[in-house]
Amino acid sequence: MRLVTTNFDQLFHKAAKRMDRVLQAYGAPMLPIPKNSRWNGLVFLHGLLPEKPDDTALNRLVARVVTLAWLT
């Protein structure tokens, strides 16, 4: 399965768990090469929050999103 999202949360992981599936996750800036033979999983374009986010994780994610928005 290949899925690209701008979401930050773990909802896709929770849905996969309910279906007894495990998803490989890739979060920015470490994105896979977009070729069929190179990646299979879930790409979080703006990053992914940890399962138990803290203030530091949220601040880093907000800073990344603001920087990306400014660059585009």
C-alpha positions, 0 to 999 in steps of 0.5 A: 500500500502507498499513501501520502498524507499531510496529516500529522496524527496516528489515525492511519496507524490506528485504522491499520491496527484494527485491520491487523496490518502494519504500516511502514511510516516515512516522515519528512524530511526523511522521505522515500524515493517515489519508485514502486521498488523503493517504498511501500507504506505511509508518507507524512509530508509534513512529519508525524506526531509521536504516539504521546506528543509533548510540547517539544514535539508539537513545537518542532512540528509547528515550526516545520509547517510554518517554514514549509508554508513560507517557502511555498 
